[in-house]
Amino acid sequence: MASVDVVDIRKSYGLQEVIHGVSIGIADGEFVTLVGPSGCGKSTLLRMIAGLEPISGGSLRIGERVVNDLPPRDRDIAMVFQSYALYPHKTVAENMGFALKMKHTPRPEVEARVKRAAEILDLMPYLSRYPRQLSGGQRQRVAMGRAIVRDPAVFLFDEPLSNLDAKLRVQMRAEIKELHMRLQTTTIYVTHDQIEAMTMADRIVVLHDGIVEQIGSPLDLYDRPANLFVAGFIGSPAMNMLKGRIRTNAGKPGFETDDGTVLPLASAPAGADGRPAIYGIRPEHFSLGGADVAARVSVIEPTGAETQVFAQLAGQKVVGVFRERVAAAPGEMLPMTPDLAAVHLFDAESGQRLN
């Protein structure tokens, strides 16, 4: 195992810089997820760590070594790709042990390592099968087993669950997390799916347009997003964002929307009266009842465990998520009171957090 230190890493294609001085410190044994929308640079960054893309600037250290110029085979890493990339003419055992065989590892050691990985991943009954005889989840486990047998210092995962159906993705998320807890190997995991990031990672790195927007634990990012981008990206359904400005009336803070509706605030930054801002509230932080705020119902979606209410509040679209069964028809006014302790304020111009 080893730590990974990414220091002011940059990547350029000609004159076009796509990674703008990213710095991330990853502790030995930590599970870190790189998350962001398509084109944000997360896979490019992972490929630079793997040695598959040259580094244009900055320093990359794995353990005690600076590895900027080392080829992938000398970095002591193992990578699991979105594509399973299995040899169709080789059995599961042969696929898993192929890298060791190419390094002229003694056959008994290869067999021992393959058996150990197969036991960890519940692949023992399938060692003599070919990839075409396996399900998608089993193939992904074989790809993971191929990485495990190498006993690397760092695991790299590049959107490994994208090709699986929704039910299998949930199962594989748990299996990868359980695998990490068992092996305690430093893991860097790339995904565009913020649910994967939230449920699996020790820490999340949110990337956008080649820069780091925020680094923190899943709940840190969820509870205290640093800016509008992180607030809108982390969480499903997404945080509600209402436009308006901060108003103070007789010393009591409030938020006035563009149509004049006043929403309650527990507090506001000093000297912020009249400041254009965004009022952020997550869907589950509304409660039913109260006379201060009411929304006009557009659509109600009962899911069994909860009810999602799509509505218009102060002339702007909002979503509320309630554990209660909501009996309201489209067009009705529904009292939806925000939890003041869970309100987020962001500067309307910069997008940075205010409270």
SVG drawing of the C-alpha trace seen along z (x, -y; Angstrom):
<svg xmlns="http://www.w3.org/2000/svg" viewBox="-56 -48 67 73">
<polyline fill="none" stroke="black" stroke-width="0.4" points="0.0,0.0 1.1,-3.6 -0.1,-7.2 -0.6,-9.2 0.3,-12.9 -0.9,-14.9 0.8,-18.3 -0.2,-21.1 -0.8,-18.6 -1.4,-20.1 -2.4,-18.6 -2.2,-20.4 -3.0,-19.3 -1.0,-21.8 -2.0,-25.2 -5.2,-24.0 -4.8,-23.3 -7.5,-20.9 -6.2,-20.2 -5.4,-23.4 -3.1,-22.8 -4.9,-20.0 -3.5,-19.1 -4.9,-16.1 -3.3,-14.3 -4.5,-10.7 -3.5,-8.8 -2.3,-5.2 -5.4,-2.9 -7.9,-5.7 -10.7,-5.3 -11.0,-8.6 -13.6,-9.2 -13.1,-11.7 -16.5,-12.9 -17.8,-15.4 -19.7,-15.8 -18.5,-14.5 -15.5,-16.5 -14.4,-17.7 -11.0,-16.0 -11.5,-13.1 -10.6,-10.3 -7.7,-12.3 -6.3,-12.8 -6.7,-9.1 -4.9,-8.2 -2.0,-10.5 -1.8,-8.7 -1.7,-5.4 1.0,-6.6 -1.3,-6.3 -1.2,-10.1 2.0,-12.2 2.0,-14.9 2.4,-18.4 3.3,-20.0 3.4,-19.4 4.5,-16.4 3.0,-12.9 4.3,-10.8 3.2,-7.3 4.6,-6.3 8.2,-7.6 8.8,-7.9 8.1,-10.7 6.6,-8.7 6.1,-11.4 8.3,-9.7 7.9,-6.1 6.0,-3.7 2.8,-2.2 4.4,1.2 6.8,-0.4 4.2,-2.4 2.9,0.6 -0.7,-0.2 -3.6,1.9 -6.4,0.4 -10.0,1.6 -11.6,0.1 -15.2,-0.6 -14.6,2.1 -13.9,5.4 -11.1,6.0 -11.1,9.8 -9.4,12.2 -12.4,14.1 -10.2,17.2 -8.9,17.5 -10.7,18.9 -11.4,16.9 -8.3,18.3 -6.1,17.6 -7.4,14.0 -6.8,13.4 -3.3,14.8 -2.1,13.5 -0.2,10.4 1.7,12.6 2.5,15.1 3.9,12.4 6.2,11.4 7.4,15.0 6.0,15.5 6.3,19.2 3.2,21.2 2.4,22.3 2.5,18.6 0.2,17.6 -2.3,20.4 -2.2,19.4 -2.8,15.7 -5.6,16.5 -7.3,18.8 -7.0,16.1 -8.6,13.5 -11.3,15.9 -12.2,16.7 -12.4,13.0 -14.7,12.3 -16.7,15.5 -15.4,16.7 -14.2,20.2 -17.0,22.0 -16.2,20.0 -12.5,20.4 -12.7,22.8 -15.4,20.8 -14.8,18.3 -16.0,14.7 -18.9,15.4 -20.3,17.8 -20.5,15.1 -22.9,12.4 -21.9,8.7 -21.4,8.6 -19.2,11.8 -17.1,10.3 -16.6,7.2 -15.5,9.3 -13.0,11.1 -11.6,7.7 -11.3,6.8 -9.6,10.2 -7.1,9.6 -6.1,6.4 -6.1,8.0 -3.7,10.8 -1.0,8.2 -1.2,7.1 -0.6,3.4 0.1,0.4 -2.8,-1.5 -6.1,-0.4 -7.5,-2.7 -11.1,-2.3 -12.3,-4.2 -16.2,-4.1 -16.2,-0.3 -20.0,-0.1 -21.2,-2.1 -22.1,0.9 -24.2,2.6 -27.9,2.3 -29.2,0.4 -29.8,3.3 -26.4,4.8 -24.7,1.4 -26.1,1.3 -24.8,4.8 -21.3,4.1 -21.0,0.8 -21.3,2.8 -18.9,5.5 -16.2,2.9 -16.6,1.1 -16.4,4.5 -13.4,5.4 -11.6,2.2 -12.4,2.7 -10.9,6.2 -7.8,5.3 -7.2,1.8 -5.4,0.9 -5.3,-2.8 -8.1,-3.3 -8.9,-6.0 -12.3,-5.7 -13.6,-7.8 -17.3,-8.1 -19.9,-10.7 -22.5,-9.1 -22.7,-11.1 -24.6,-8.3 -21.6,-6.0 -19.3,-8.7 -21.5,-9.3 -21.9,-5.7 -18.4,-4.4 -15.8,-7.0 -13.9,-8.1 -13.4,-11.4 -14.8,-12.9 -13.0,-15.2 -15.4,-17.3 -13.9,-18.3 -15.3,-20.9 -13.6,-22.1 -10.2,-20.8 -10.2,-22.4 -11.0,-21.1 -14.2,-22.6 -14.2,-20.9 -12.6,-18.0 -14.2,-16.4 -16.1,-13.5 -19.4,-12.7 -21.5,-14.2 -19.2,-17.3 -20.0,-18.0 -23.6,-17.2 -24.1,-19.4 -21.8,-22.2 -21.2,-22.6 -18.6,-25.2 -20.3,-26.7 -23.4,-26.4 -21.7,-23.8 -21.1,-21.4 -24.5,-22.1 -26.2,-21.3 -24.1,-18.3 -24.1,-16.4 -27.5,-15.1 -30.5,-13.5 -33.0,-15.0 -30.8,-18.1 -30.8,-21.0 -33.5,-23.6 -32.0,-27.0 -34.2,-30.1 -33.1,-33.5 -33.5,-36.7 -31.8,-38.9 -31.1,-39.0 -33.4,-41.4 -33.2,-42.5 -36.5,-43.9 -36.4,-45.3 -33.2,-43.3 -34.8,-40.0 -33.1,-38.4 -35.1,-37.1 -34.8,-36.2 -36.9,-38.1 -37.4,-36.2 -37.8,-37.9 -41.6,-38.0 -41.6,-39.5 -42.1,-36.3 -40.2,-36.4 -38.6,-33.2 -37.3,-32.8 -33.6,-32.8 -32.1,-31.8 -29.2,-34.3 -27.5,-36.3 -24.0,-37.6 -23.3,-41.0 -23.9,-43.9 -25.7,-41.6 -29.0,-43.5 -30.0,-43.8 -27.3,-41.5 -28.3,-39.3 -28.1,-35.7 -29.3,-32.1 -31.4,-30.4 -30.6,-26.7 -32.7,-24.1 -32.6,-20.3 -35.9,-18.5 -35.9,-16.5 -35.5,-19.7 -39.0,-20.9 -41.8,-19.9 -45.5,-19.9 -47.5,-22.5 -46.9,-26.0 -48.4,-29.2 -45.4,-31.2 -44.6,-29.4 -46.9,-27.7 -46.2,-26.1 -48.5,-25.4 -48.4,-21.6 -47.5,-20.6 -46.9,-16.8 -46.9,-14.3 -44.8,-11.1 -45.4,-8.5 -42.6,-6.0 -43.8,-4.0 -41.2,-4.9 -41.5,-8.6 -43.4,-11.1 -41.8,-13.6 -43.7,-16.8 -42.9,-19.0 -44.2,-22.5 -43.9,-26.2 -42.7,-28.3 -42.3,-32.0 -42.7,-31.5 -39.7,-29.1 -39.6,-25.3 -38.9,-23.3 -39.0,-19.7 -40.0,-18.4 -39.4,-14.9 -41.6,-13.8 -42.0,-10.5 -45.7,-11.2 -48.3,-10.2 -49.2,-13.6 -52.8,-13.9 -52.9,-17.0 -54.0,-17.6 -52.1,-19.6 -52.9,-23.3 -53.5,-23.1 -51.5,-25.2 -49.4,-23.1 -47.7,-24.5 -44.0,-23.6 -41.8,-25.0 -38.0,-25.0 -35.8,-23.8 -34.0,-27.0 -31.0,-25.1 -30.5,-23.5 -30.8,-26.6 -27.7,-27.4 -26.9,-30.9 -24.7,-31.5 -23.5,-34.7 -25.5,-35.2 -22.4,-36.4 -19.5,-34.2 -21.6,-31.2 -19.5,-30.9 -21.1,-29.9 -22.1,-32.8 -23.3,-31.1"/>
</svg>
